[in-house]
Amino acid sequence: MSLKADLRKAHDEYLKADNPEASAIIDNFAFGEVLDEVDLPDRTRLLSNLAYLLGCQGIDEFKLLLPVALKNGVSPEEAREVVYQAVDYLGLGRVLPFYQAIKAADLPKGATVGLAEEERLEAGEATQIRLFGPQMKNFAKKGTINKWLVKNCFGDYYTRTKLNDQDREMITFCYLAAQGGVEPQLKSHAQANVRNGNDQEFLRKIVLANEPFIGYPRSLNALNIVNNL
């Protein structure tokens, strides 16, 4: 069965019996027109979908989409990493329900051991410099939250091996675009995406592929940032 068929089947079971007209419109647009017109590899599309749903707090949609993602190129370890990394951009208060969703999906438990305490700051700074440039040297010395950002966000999460730099910057862009109201950070991570090989056209496709999940206003805002890099 194709990705399109898998997506339609999952949503038909949720919507069609009680909302046949709405189901038909959604199927035709979200799982027809958008899939046909936005050319992305299935794995990339689905990773971005999962990250967008975390960003917009779409827990019910996430539960529908997770089995489809696991069937169509996203590994259990990758799906888990999308949830793990979201804590630094969305906060534990918003991400905790998604931990329950991956628990219910019975994903294999992650086995990657984190860095030793003395390595976190150094590795985090090296990652920041690699992603954003040499101006990030000594960023951790500018304040407590800066230090935490380096050690925790970039030292604890970005150094994990299940996703590469391009994947991690892509899903970060997705979290930010979906939650809205964080345009300075969205611009910074859009620039980091381009710096690390995810060019403007790629980011446009990511935004368009996720419009059905977050609507037009936030999608237009994200496209405006991408178009003005």
BADO-710309 format. One record per atom (N, C-alpha, C): x negated, y, z negated. Coordinates in Angstrom, 3 decimals. Example, Ala and Ser with C-alpha at 12.3 -4.5 7.8 and 13.67 -1.06 7.14 Angstrom:
// BADO-710309
SITE, -13.190, -5.690, -7.800
SITE, -12.300, -4.500, -7.800
SITE, -13.200, -3.300, -7.800
SITE, -12.850, -2.250, -7.080
SITE, -13.670, -1.060, -7.140
SITE, -12.900, 0.030, -7.870
This chain:
// BADO-710309
SITE, -0.850, -1.196, 0.000
SITE, 0.000, 0.000, 0.000
SITE, -0.884, 1.243, 0.000
SITE, -0.504, 2.277, 0.754
SITE, -1.287, 3.496, 0.848
SITE, -1.090, 4.372, -0.382
SITE, -1.983, 5.356, -0.530
SITE, -1.834, 6.312, -1.625
SITE, -0.478, 7.001, -1.553
SITE, -0.079, 7.403, -0.368
SITE, 1.220, 8.073, -0.204
SITE, 2.357, 7.186, -0.708
SITE, 2.320, 5.924, -0.328
SITE, 3.372, 5.000, -0.753
SITE, 3.342, 4.785, -2.262
SITE, 2.134, 4.685, -2.830
SITE, 2.021, 4.502, -4.282
SITE, 2.580, 5.705, -5.035
SITE, 2.276, 6.904, -4.562
SITE, 2.776, 8.113, -5.217
SITE, 4.298, 8.204, -5.117
SITE, 4.814, 7.917, -3.943
SITE, 6.271, 7.984, -3.773
SITE, 6.972, 6.947, -4.632
SITE, 6.414, 5.754, -4.703
SITE, 7.030, 4.700, -5.503
SITE, 7.071, 5.103, -6.980
SITE, 5.962, 5.628, -7.499
SITE, 5.911, 6.016, -8.913
SITE, 6.932, 7.092, -9.230
SITE, 7.090, 8.049, -8.326
SITE, 8.004, 9.156, -8.595
SITE, 9.455, 8.798, -8.302
SITE, 9.661, 7.938, -7.319
SITE, 11.035, 7.482, -7.050
SITE, 11.612, 6.775, -8.267
SITE, 10.784, 5.965, -8.922
SITE, 11.258, 5.237, -10.093
SITE, 11.620, 6.196, -11.224
SITE, 10.989, 7.348, -11.259
SITE, 11.227, 8.317, -12.329
SITE, 12.374, 9.266, -12.002
SITE, 12.523, 9.588, -10.701
SITE, 13.428, 10.668, -10.307
SITE, 14.653, 10.247, -9.497
SITE, 14.467, 9.278, -8.624
SITE, 15.419, 9.092, -7.534
SITE, 16.832, 8.736, -7.991
SITE, 16.972, 7.873, -8.983
SITE, 18.305, 7.400, -9.369
SITE, 19.205, 8.539, -9.831
SITE, 18.670, 9.456, -10.622
SITE, 19.486, 10.532, -11.194
SITE, 19.395, 11.845, -10.420
SITE, 18.337, 11.989, -9.620
SITE, 18.112, 13.255, -8.895
SITE, 17.701, 12.973, -7.453
SITE, 18.559, 12.338, -6.682
SITE, 18.160, 11.904, -5.332
SITE, 17.787, 13.055, -4.412
SITE, 18.488, 14.185, -4.498
SITE, 18.163, 15.299, -3.604
SITE, 16.818, 15.904, -3.961
SITE, 16.582, 16.134, -5.248
SITE, 15.293, 16.675, -5.682
SITE, 14.175, 15.697, -5.350
SITE, 14.420, 14.414, -5.554
SITE, 13.412, 13.399, -5.256
SITE, 13.012, 13.439, -3.790
SITE, 13.982, 13.608, -2.908
SITE, 13.694, 13.664, -1.471
SITE, 12.846, 14.872, -1.117
SITE, 13.168, 16.023, -1.716
SITE, 12.385, 17.238, -1.443
SITE, 10.955, 17.078, -1.935
SITE, 10.802, 16.551, -3.151
SITE, 9.467, 16.373, -3.724
SITE, 8.657, 15.379, -2.908
SITE, 9.284, 14.254, -2.562
SITE, 8.593, 13.251, -1.743
SITE, 8.109, 13.848, -0.425
SITE, 8.984, 14.582, 0.237
SITE, 8.666, 15.125, 1.552
SITE, 7.520, 16.131, 1.487
SITE, 7.534, 16.972, 0.436
SITE, 6.506, 18.011, 0.348
SITE, 5.245, 17.517, -0.367
SITE, 5.383, 17.156, -1.640
SITE, 4.207, 16.834, -2.450
SITE, 3.491, 15.582, -1.967
SITE, 4.260, 14.568, -1.575
SITE, 3.660, 13.291, -1.211
SITE, 3.811, 12.984, 0.273
SITE, 4.072, 14.011, 1.038
SITE, 4.118, 13.914, 2.491
SITE, 3.294, 15.031, 3.101
SITE, 3.890, 16.204, 3.161
SITE, 3.249, 17.345, 3.813
SITE, 1.889, 17.683, 3.211
SITE, 1.802, 17.774, 1.880
SITE, 0.539, 18.151, 1.236
SITE, -0.529, 17.093, 1.488
SITE, -0.182, 15.832, 1.337
SITE, -1.164, 14.780, 1.590
SITE, -1.626, 14.776, 3.039
SITE, -0.714, 15.027, 3.962
SITE, -1.062, 14.986, 5.382
SITE, -1.932, 16.170, 5.803
SITE, -1.705, 17.337, 5.195
SITE, -2.377, 18.553, 5.659
SITE, -3.645, 18.903, 4.894
SITE, -3.862, 18.290, 3.737
SITE, -5.056, 18.585, 2.938
SITE, -5.934, 17.339, 2.936
SITE, -7.022, 17.417, 3.674
SITE, -7.884, 16.259, 3.896
SITE, -8.932, 16.154, 2.787
SITE, -8.725, 15.202, 1.888
SITE, -9.672, 14.922, 0.822
SITE, -9.773, 13.413, 0.626
SITE, -10.932, 12.914, 0.210
SITE, -11.009, 11.495, -0.158
SITE, -10.047, 11.201, -1.307
SITE, -9.469, 10.011, -1.312
SITE, -8.478, 9.675, -2.339
SITE, -9.033, 9.862, -3.746
SITE, -10.253, 9.383, -3.982
SITE, -10.836, 9.496, -5.325
SITE, -10.947, 10.952, -5.753
SITE, -11.442, 11.792, -4.878
SITE, -11.610, 13.209, -5.207
SITE, -10.267, 13.860, -5.483
SITE, -9.310, 13.595, -4.620
SITE, -7.968, 14.161, -4.793
SITE, -7.391, 13.759, -6.153
SITE, -7.510, 12.481, -6.486
SITE, -6.884, 11.973, -7.698
SITE, -7.610, 12.442, -8.957
SITE, -8.940, 12.530, -8.915
SITE, -9.664, 13.131, -10.043
SITE, -9.197, 14.557, -10.280
SITE, -9.045, 15.305, -9.190
SITE, -8.589, 16.691, -9.327
SITE, -7.155, 16.733, -9.844
SITE, -6.306, 15.838, -9.395
SITE, -4.921, 15.785, -9.887
SITE, -4.879, 15.557, -11.398
SITE, -5.666, 14.592, -11.867
SITE, -5.685, 14.303, -13.301
SITE, -6.156, 15.508, -14.101
SITE, -7.192, 16.187, -13.599
SITE, -7.715, 17.366, -14.303
SITE, -6.708, 18.511, -14.285
SITE, -6.054, 18.721, -13.169
SITE, -5.016, 19.762, -13.096
SITE, -3.891, 19.471, -14.087
SITE, -3.500, 18.213, -14.199
SITE, -2.399, 17.877, -15.096
SITE, -2.784, 18.075, -16.561
SITE, -4.032, 17.840, -16.900
SITE, -4.512, 18.205, -18.223
SITE, -4.415, 19.718, -18.405
SITE, -4.874, 20.455, -17.412
SITE, -4.886, 21.907, -17.522
SITE, -3.513, 22.522, -17.683
SITE, -2.507, 21.960, -17.024
SITE, -1.152, 22.524, -17.104
SITE, -0.282, 21.804, -18.128
SITE, -0.904, 20.851, -18.866
SITE, -0.192, 20.101, -19.900
SITE, 0.917, 19.218, -19.326
SITE, 0.667, 18.683, -18.139
SITE, 1.657, 17.834, -17.481
SITE, 1.536, 16.387, -17.924
SITE, 1.822, 16.119, -19.193
SITE, 1.580, 14.791, -19.762
SITE, 2.437, 13.715, -19.104
SITE, 3.701, 13.998, -18.810
SITE, 4.546, 12.965, -18.188
SITE, 4.070, 12.650, -16.774
SITE, 3.703, 13.679, -16.038
SITE, 3.168, 13.463, -14.684
SITE, 1.835, 12.728, -14.754
SITE, 1.004, 13.066, -15.733
SITE, -0.279, 12.377, -15.919
SITE, -0.048, 10.876, -16.116
SITE, 0.940, 10.532, -16.931
SITE, 1.230, 9.117, -17.170
SITE, 1.676, 8.404, -15.892
SITE, 2.414, 9.112, -15.036
SITE, 2.819, 8.518, -13.759
SITE, 1.633, 8.354, -12.818
SITE, 0.755, 9.342, -12.838
SITE, -0.319, 9.378, -11.850
SITE, -1.502, 8.487, -12.224
SITE, -1.726, 8.283, -13.521
SITE, -2.908, 7.526, -13.944
SITE, -2.981, 6.132, -13.314
SITE, -1.928, 5.327, -13.326
SITE, -2.034, 4.014, -12.681
SITE, -2.291, 4.107, -11.175
SITE, -1.729, 5.133, -10.543
SITE, -1.975, 5.334, -9.115
SITE, -3.447, 5.665, -8.879
SITE, -4.012, 6.519, -9.741
SITE, -5.424, 6.873, -9.613
SITE, -6.316, 5.650, -9.791
SITE, -5.991, 4.837, -10.785
SITE, -6.802, 3.646, -11.056
SITE, -6.720, 2.634, -9.912
SITE, -5.632, 2.633, -9.197
SITE, -5.463, 1.718, -8.060
SITE, -6.140, 2.239, -6.797
SITE, -6.412, 3.544, -6.744
SITE, -6.858, 4.161, -5.491
SITE, -8.203, 4.887, -5.609
SITE, -9.146, 4.255, -6.312
SITE, -10.519, 4.732, -6.226
SITE, -11.099, 5.386, -7.455
SITE, -10.283, 5.717, -8.453
SITE, -10.798, 6.283, -9.697
SITE, -11.040, 5.139, -10.679
SITE, -12.251, 5.051, -11.207
SITE, -12.540, 3.973, -12.155
SITE, -11.983, 4.315, -13.531
SITE, -11.748, 3.316, -14.369
SITE, -11.299, 3.605, -15.736
SITE, -12.250, 4.529, -16.485
SITE, -13.561, 4.341, -16.280
SITE, -14.547, 5.193, -16.956
SITE, -14.442, 6.635, -16.482
SITE, -14.186, 6.840, -15.200
SITE, -14.042, 8.201, -14.673
SITE, -12.784, 8.870, -15.203
SITE, -11.694, 8.124, -15.260
SITE, -10.454, 8.681, -15.803
SITE, -10.646, 9.089, -17.261
SITE, -11.339, 8.280, -18.012
SITE, -11.601, 8.595, -19.416
SITE, -12.447, 9.863, -19.528
SITE, -13.445, 10.014, -18.661
SITE, -14.307, 11.198, -18.721
SITE, -13.536, 12.481, -18.429
SITE, -12.553, 12.414, -17.537
SITE, -11.745, 13.597, -17.246
SITE, -11.022, 14.064, -18.507
SITE, -10.555, 13.116, -19.303
SITE, -9.893, 13.476, -20.561
SITE, -10.911, 13.972, -21.582
SITE, -12.029, 13.275, -21.718
SITE, -13.043, 13.683, -22.696
SITE, -13.477, 15.132, -22.469
SITE, -13.862, 15.446, -21.232
SITE, -14.431, 16.764, -20.940
SITE, -13.417, 17.892, -21.131
SITE, -12.144, 17.565, -20.999
SITE, -11.107, 18.589, -21.102
SITE, -11.066, 19.255, -22.474
SITE, -11.540, 18.569, -23.508
SITE, -11.472, 19.130, -24.862
SITE, -12.185, 20.479, -24.933
SITE, -13.322, 20.609, -24.249
SITE, -14.080, 21.855, -24.337
SITE, -13.429, 23.009, -23.588
SITE, -12.558, 22.714, -22.646
SITE, -11.938, 23.787, -21.856
SITE, -10.483, 24.042, -22.238
SITE, -9.855, 23.068, -22.860
SITE, -8.441, 23.204, -23.214
SITE, -8.203, 23.142, -24.713
SITE, -9.127, 22.556, -25.455
SITE, -8.979, 22.407, -26.892
SITE, -8.342, 21.088, -27.274
SITE, -8.745, 20.583, -28.405
SITE, -8.246, 19.291, -28.864
SITE, -6.733, 19.300, -29.055
SITE, -6.183, 20.438, -29.489
SITE, -4.740, 20.518, -29.709
SITE, -3.930, 20.200, -28.473
SITE, -4.469, 20.552, -27.301
SITE, -3.737, 20.287, -26.060
SITE, -4.116, 18.963, -25.417
SITE, -5.293, 18.452, -25.745
SITE, -5.776, 17.239, -25.072
SITE, -5.381, 15.964, -25.813
SITE, -5.120, 16.047, -27.106
SITE, -4.864, 14.840, -27.889
SITE, -3.769, 13.942, -27.297
SITE, -2.645, 14.484, -26.791
SITE, -1.642, 13.583, -26.200
SITE, -2.169, 12.767, -25.021
SITE, -3.174, 13.306, -24.326
SITE, -3.725, 12.589, -23.177
SITE, -4.607, 11.421, -23.629
SITE, -5.191, 11.530, -24.818
SITE, -5.883, 10.373, -25.388
SITE, -4.892, 9.228, -25.615
SITE, -3.700, 9.565, -26.042
SITE, -2.679, 8.542, -26.215
SITE, -2.292, 7.919, -24.876
SITE, -2.297, 8.733, -23.826
SITE, -1.946, 8.224, -22.499
SITE, -2.987, 7.231, -21.997
SITE, -4.272, 7.519, -22.212
SITE, -5.285, 6.559, -21.747
SITE, -5.331, 5.339, -22.661
SITE, -4.957, 5.518, -23.922
SITE, -4.849, 4.355, -24.816
SITE, -3.726, 3.436, -24.345
SITE, -2.590, 4.029, -23.987
SITE, -1.454, 3.229, -23.526
SITE, -1.763, 2.510, -22.220
SITE, -2.651, 3.097, -21.408
SITE, -3.034, 2.467, -20.144
SITE, -4.040, 1.349, -20.344
SITE, -4.504, 1.177, -21.586
SITE, -5.415, 0.083, -21.941
SITE, -6.701, 0.136, -21.118
SITE, -7.267, 1.345, -20.999
SITE, -8.539, 1.479, -20.296
SITE, -9.656, 0.860, -21.130
SITE, -10.665, 0.304, -20.469
SITE, -11.826, -0.187, -21.231
SITE, -12.411, 0.941, -22.069
SITE, -12.832, 0.621, -23.269
SITE, -13.371, 1.652, -24.147
SITE, -14.733, 2.108, -23.655
SITE, -14.962, 3.435, -23.724
SITE, -16.235, 3.991, -23.277
SITE, -17.382, 3.477, -24.130
SITE, -18.511, 3.212, -23.473
SITE, -19.663, 2.665, -24.196
SITE, -20.884, 3.568, -24.120
SITE, -20.768, 4.724, -23.455
SITE, -21.911, 5.612, -23.322
SITE, -22.247, 6.233, -24.672
SITE, -23.481, 6.073, -25.098
SITE, -23.926, 6.635, -26.366
SITE, -24.372, 8.071, -26.141
SITE, -23.963, 8.966, -27.026
SITE, -24.330, 10.363, -26.890
SITE, -25.790, 10.612, -27.196
SITE, -26.220, 11.831, -26.936
SITE, -27.600, 12.220, -27.201
SITE, -27.852, 12.316, -28.700
SITE, -29.098, 12.135, -29.067
SITE, -29.491, 12.367, -30.452
SITE, -29.358, 13.857, -30.765
SITE, -29.147, 14.174, -32.034
SITE, -28.921, 15.557, -32.451
SITE, -30.014, 16.489, -31.946
SITE, -31.252, 16.069, -32.029
SITE, -32.366, 16.950, -31.635
SITE, -32.455, 17.147, -30.122
SITE, -31.727, 16.357, -29.348
SITE, -31.760, 16.461, -27.888
SITE, -30.633, 17.323, -27.326
SITE, -29.580, 17.528, -28.087
SITE, -28.363, 18.145, -27.547
SITE, -28.599, 19.554, -27.012
SITE, -29.287, 20.383, -27.777
SITE, -29.501, 21.770, -27.365
SITE, -30.394, 21.848, -26.138
SITE, -31.487, 21.115, -26.152
SITE, -32.421, 21.141, -25.022
SITE, -31.750, 20.623, -23.748
SITE, -31.042, 19.508, -23.865
SITE, -30.379, 18.941, -22.686
SITE, -29.258, 19.842, -22.199
SITE, -28.524, 20.447, -23.140
SITE, -27.453, 21.362, -22.756
SITE, -27.979, 22.577, -22.023
SITE, -29.083, 23.147, -22.508
SITE, -29.655, 24.313, -21.833
SITE, -30.156, 23.939, -20.439
SITE, -30.814, 22.789, -20.321
SITE, -31.293, 22.347, -19.007
SITE, -30.133, 22.174, -18.038
SITE, -29.006, 21.666, -18.533
SITE, -27.831, 21.485, -17.682
SITE, -27.256, 22.829, -17.262
SITE, -27.137, 23.758, -18.191
SITE, -26.642, 25.100, -17.852
SITE, -27.506, 25.760, -16.788
SITE, -28.810, 25.667, -16.949
SITE, -29.726, 26.285, -15.984
SITE, -29.569, 25.626, -14.619
SITE, -29.442, 24.310, -14.611
SITE, -29.263, 23.591, -13.338
SITE, -27.973, 24.009, -12.644
SITE, -26.923, 24.205, -13.406
SITE, -25.617, 24.510, -12.822
SITE, -25.447, 25.986, -12.470
SITE, -25.942, 26.866, -13.337
SITE, -25.640, 28.297, -13.198
SITE, -26.841, 29.161, -12.832
SITE, -28.057, 28.652, -13.059
SITE, -29.227, 29.427, -12.696
SITE, -30.094, 29.796, -13.893
SITE, -31.300, 30.333, -13.630
SITE, -32.284, 30.598, -14.683
SITE, -31.858, 31.647, -15.703
SITE, -30.856, 32.455, -15.377
SITE, -30.386, 33.467, -16.329
SITE, -29.775, 32.842, -17.586
SITE, -29.517, 31.530, -17.564
SITE, -28.939, 30.865, -18.723
SITE, -29.985, 30.479, -19.767
SITE, -31.255, 30.703, -19.472
SITE, -32.313, 30.443, -20.441
SITE, -32.053, 31.266, -21.701
SITE, -32.100, 30.607, -22.861
SITE, -31.912, 31.246, -24.174
SITE, -30.488, 31.755, -24.409
SITE, -29.533, 31.303, -23.608
SITE, -28.138, 31.678, -23.823
SITE, -27.678, 31.293, -25.227
SITE, -28.181, 30.177, -25.733
SITE, -27.762, 29.685, -27.043
SITE, -28.145, 30.624, -28.178
SITE, -29.096, 31.512, -27.942
SITE, -29.567, 32.409, -28.995
SITE, -28.698, 33.656, -29.145
SITE, -27.659, 33.778, -28.319
SITE, -26.855, 35.003, -28.317
SITE, -25.708, 34.976, -29.324
SITE, -25.539, 33.886, -30.047
SITE, -24.472, 33.827, -31.036
SITE, -24.081, 32.391, -31.320
SITE, -23.342, 32.208, -32.394
SITE, -22.965, 30.853, -32.807
SITE, -22.146, 30.141, -31.742
SITE, -21.154, 30.827, -31.174
SITE, -20.310, 30.142, -30.184
SITE, -21.098, 29.835, -28.916
SITE, -22.080, 30.673, -28.604
SITE, -22.950, 30.395, -27.453
SITE, -23.753, 29.121, -27.701
SITE, -24.281, 29.002, -28.921
SITE, -25.043, 27.796, -29.284
SITE, -24.152, 26.559, -29.183
SITE, -22.932, 26.663, -29.711
SITE, -22.013, 25.523, -29.629
SITE, -21.710, 25.161, -28.175
SITE, -21.511, 26.187, -27.347
SITE, -21.214, 25.947, -25.936
SITE, -22.333, 25.150, -25.276
SITE, -23.568, 25.523, -25.576
SITE, -24.712, 24.826, -24.979
SITE, -24.805, 23.394, -25.500
SITE, -24.751, 23.230, -26.826
SITE, -24.946, 21.905, -27.427
SITE, -23.763, 20.978, -27.186
SITE, -22.563, 21.518, -27.353
SITE, -21.368, 20.675, -27.305
SITE, -20.865, 20.486, -25.886
SITE, -20.541, 21.575, -25.204
SITE, -19.971, 21.457, -23.858
SITE, -20.981, 20.837, -22.890
SITE, -22.153, 21.445, -22.808
SITE, -23.122, 20.991, -21.797
SITE, -24.046, 19.901, -22.313
SITE, -24.281, 19.857, -23.624
SITE, -25.122, 18.808, -24.182
SITE, -24.392, 17.512, -24.442
SITE, -23.162, 17.618, -24.952
SITE, -22.410, 16.402, -25.292
SITE, -21.673, 15.790, -24.105
SITE, -21.131, 16.634, -23.216
SITE, -20.262, 16.128, -22.152
SITE, -20.942, 16.054, -20.789
SITE, -21.556, 17.143, -20.356
SITE, -22.110, 17.167, -19.010
SITE, -23.292, 16.210, -18.842
SITE, -23.896, 15.800, -19.922
SITE, -25.021, 14.871, -19.826
SITE, -24.576, 13.415, -19.719
SITE, -23.292, 13.161, -19.876
SITE, -22.805, 11.789, -19.743
SITE, -22.876, 11.361, -18.275
SITE, -23.025, 10.070, -18.043
SITE, -23.435, 9.603, -16.719
SITE, -22.308, 9.154, -15.803
SITE, -21.076, 9.083, -16.267
SITE, -20.012, 8.491, -15.446
SITE, -19.554, 9.406, -14.315
SITE, -19.775, 10.712, -14.457
SITE, -19.473, 11.672, -13.399
SITE, -20.712, 12.509, -13.145
SITE, -20.928, 12.900, -11.882
SITE, -22.100, 13.719, -11.575
SITE, -21.764, 15.218, -11.704
SITE, -22.765, 16.062, -11.450
SITE, -22.571, 17.508, -11.590
SITE, -21.426, 18.020, -10.721
SITE, -21.355, 17.555, -9.485
SITE, -20.304, 18.034, -8.579
SITE, -18.921, 17.641, -9.096
SITE, -18.790, 16.409, -9.569
SITE, -17.508, 15.970, -10.131
SITE, -17.139, 16.809, -11.351
SITE, -18.097, 17.023, -12.232
SITE, -17.803, 17.721, -13.482
SITE, -17.450, 19.193, -13.239
SITE, -18.145, 19.829, -12.326
SITE, -17.794, 21.218, -12.036
SITE, -16.449, 21.305, -11.310
SITE, -16.159, 20.318, -10.477
SITE, -14.855, 20.302, -9.808
SITE, -13.719, 20.160, -10.812
SITE, -13.853, 19.220, -11.765
SITE, -12.749, 19.042, -12.700
SITE, -12.648, 20.230, -13.658
SITE, -13.772, 20.859, -13.963
SITE, -13.720, 22.075, -14.792
SITE, -12.956, 23.176, -14.080
SITE, -13.231, 23.376, -12.814
SITE, -12.477, 24.329, -12.008
SITE, -10.984, 24.011, -12.075
SITE, -10.650, 22.733, -12.025
SITE, -9.241, 22.318, -12.057
SITE, -8.585, 22.643, -13.398
SITE, -9.264, 22.324, -14.503
SITE, -8.697, 22.665, -15.816
SITE, -8.358, 24.157, -15.887
SITE, -9.310, 24.978, -15.446
SITE, -9.172, 26.434, -15.580
SITE, -8.107, 26.983, -14.645
SITE, -8.091, 26.506, -13.394
SITE, -7.091, 26.985, -12.438
SITE, -5.688, 26.626, -12.904
SITE, -5.542, 25.462, -13.511
SITE, -4.218, 24.999, -13.925
SITE, -3.703, 25.718, -15.158
SITE, -4.588, 26.067, -16.083
SITE, -4.083, 26.700, -17.305
SITE, -3.806, 28.177, -17.110
SITE, -4.485, 28.850, -16.183
SITE, -4.229, 30.260, -15.921
SITE, -4.701, 31.149, -17.055
SITE, -4.845, 32.454, -16.754
SITE, -5.229, 33.421, -17.760
SITE, -6.688, 33.399, -18.137
SITE, -7.497, 32.651, -17.405
SITE, -8.933, 32.551, -17.699
SITE, -9.730, 32.839, -16.417
SITE, -9.320, 33.888, -15.727
SITE, -9.907, 34.165, -14.422
SITE, -11.420, 34.419, -14.456
SITE, -11.980, 35.103, -15.484
SITE, -13.440, 35.265, -15.502
SITE, -14.177, 33.925, -15.540
SITE, -13.683, 33.003, -16.356
SITE, -14.308, 31.675, -16.424
SITE, -14.062, 30.885, -15.142
SITE, -12.879, 31.047, -14.553
SITE, -12.588, 30.358, -13.300
SITE, -13.531, 30.829, -12.204
SITE, -13.782, 32.125, -12.137
SITE, -14.719, 32.658, -11.141
SITE, -16.122, 32.113, -11.374
SITE, -16.559, 32.086, -12.625
SITE, -17.891, 31.583, -12.937
SITE, -18.053, 30.131, -12.517
SITE, -17.037, 29.328, -12.779
SITE, -17.147, 27.916, -12.411
SITE, -16.896, 27.686, -10.925
SITE, -16.161, 28.559, -10.273
SITE, -16.072, 28.486, -8.815
SITE, -17.450, 28.738, -8.208
SITE, -18.166, 29.719, -8.738
SITE, -19.518, 30.004, -8.261
SITE, -20.447, 28.828, -8.533
SITE, -20.320, 28.201, -9.705
SITE, -21.152, 27.039, -10.026
SITE, -20.840, 25.874, -9.096
SITE, -19.570, 25.698, -8.738
SITE, -19.221, 24.664, -7.763
SITE, -19.950, 24.883, -6.444
SITE, -19.887, 26.110, -5.937
SITE, -20.530, 26.411, -4.662
SITE, -22.045, 26.211, -4.767
SITE, -22.624, 26.653, -5.873
SITE, -24.057, 26.504, -6.099
SITE, -24.469, 25.033, -6.069
SITE, -23.564, 24.155, -6.485
SITE, -23.897, 22.741, -6.610
SITE, -23.270, 21.862, -5.527
SITE, -22.870, 22.471, -4.421
SITE, -22.481, 21.684, -3.258
SITE, -21.004, 21.571, -2.965
SITE, -20.141, 22.088, -3.845
SITE, -18.703, 22.099, -3.573
SITE, -18.346, 23.458, -2.969
SITE, -18.375, 23.553, -1.653
SITE, -18.275, 24.861, -1.007
SITE, -16.858, 25.439, -1.070
SITE, -16.713, 26.667, -0.563
SITE, -15.423, 27.346, -0.641
SITE, -14.306, 26.558, 0.022
SITE, -14.579, 25.971, 1.168
SITE, -13.540, 25.211, 1.858
SITE, -13.100, 24.019, 1.015
SITE, -14.053, 23.366, 0.366
SITE, -13.714, 22.262, -0.535
SITE, -12.815, 22.747, -1.668
SITE, -13.162, 23.875, -2.277
SITE, -12.354, 24.393, -3.384
SITE, -10.959, 24.794, -2.914
SITE, -10.862, 25.348, -1.717
SITE, -9.532, 25.669, -1.176
SITE, -8.684, 24.402, -1.071
SITE, -9.285, 23.338, -0.577
SITE, -8.551, 22.071, -0.458
SITE, -8.112, 21.559, -1.831
SITE, -8.981, 21.704, -2.828
SITE, -8.627, 21.264, -4.177
SITE, -7.416, 22.038, -4.687
SITE, -7.406, 23.352, -4.478
SITE, -6.266, 24.163, -4.915
SITE, -4.998, 23.735, -4.187
SITE, -5.073, 23.611, -2.871
SITE, -3.893, 23.260, -2.088
SITE, -3.364, 21.871, -2.453
SITE, -4.277, 20.936, -2.699
SITE, -3.863, 19.572, -3.032
SITE, -3.110, 19.500, -4.351
SITE, -3.280, 20.516, -5.184
SITE, -2.652, 20.501, -6.507
SITE, -1.540, 21.521, -6.674
SITE, -1.206, 22.228, -5.619
SITE, -0.121, 23.216, -5.717
SITE, 1.179, 22.591, -6.220
SITE, 1.566, 21.396, -5.766
SITE, 2.829, 20.840, -6.258
SITE, 2.871, 20.632, -7.767
SITE, 1.706, 20.490, -8.402
SITE, 1.669, 20.216, -9.833
SITE, 1.706, 21.477, -10.690
SITE, 1.271, 22.619, -10.154
SITE, 1.231, 23.837, -10.996
SITE, 2.018, 24.998, -10.408
SITE, 2.500, 24.878, -9.183
SITE, 3.288, 25.951, -8.590
SITE, 2.446, 26.973, -7.848
SITE, 3.138, 27.931, -7.245
SITE, 2.482, 28.902, -6.373
SITE, 1.724, 30.010, -7.092
SITE, 2.225, 30.603, -8.188
SITE, 1.502, 31.737, -8.769
SITE, 0.064, 31.415, -9.169
SITE, -0.134, 30.356, -9.932
SITE, -1.495, 30.024, -10.352
SITE, -2.341, 29.535, -9.176
SITE, -1.716, 28.881, -8.211
SITE, -2.459, 28.452, -7.017
SITE, -2.934, 29.654, -6.214
SITE, -2.076, 30.639, -6.052
SITE, -2.470, 31.854, -5.326
SITE, -3.580, 32.591, -6.060
SITE, -3.510, 32.636, -7.389
SITE, -4.577, 33.283, -8.152
SITE, -5.902, 32.569, -7.966
SITE, -5.881, 31.230, -7.985
SITE, -7.112, 30.467, -7.795
SITE, -7.665, 30.652, -6.386
SITE, -6.785, 30.652, -5.381
SITE, -7.249, 30.879, -4.000
SITE, -7.853, 32.254, -3.842
SITE, -7.289, 33.242, -4.496
SITE, -7.844, 34.595, -4.413
SITE, -9.272, 34.641, -4.947
SITE, -9.516, 33.952, -6.053
SITE, -10.884, 33.890, -6.596
SITE, -11.814, 33.177, -5.632
SITE, -11.394, 32.042, -5.116
SITE, -12.242, 31.287, -4.189
SITE, -12.535, 32.094, -2.927
SITE, -11.533, 32.764, -2.394
SITE, -11.706, 33.515, -1.151
SITE, -12.598, 34.725, -1.318
SITE, -12.782, 35.176, -2.568
SITE, -13.575, 36.387, -2.795
SITE, -14.911, 36.102, -3.462
SITE, -15.372, 34.875, -3.371
SITE, -16.686, 34.558, -3.923
SITE, -17.793, 35.241, -3.110
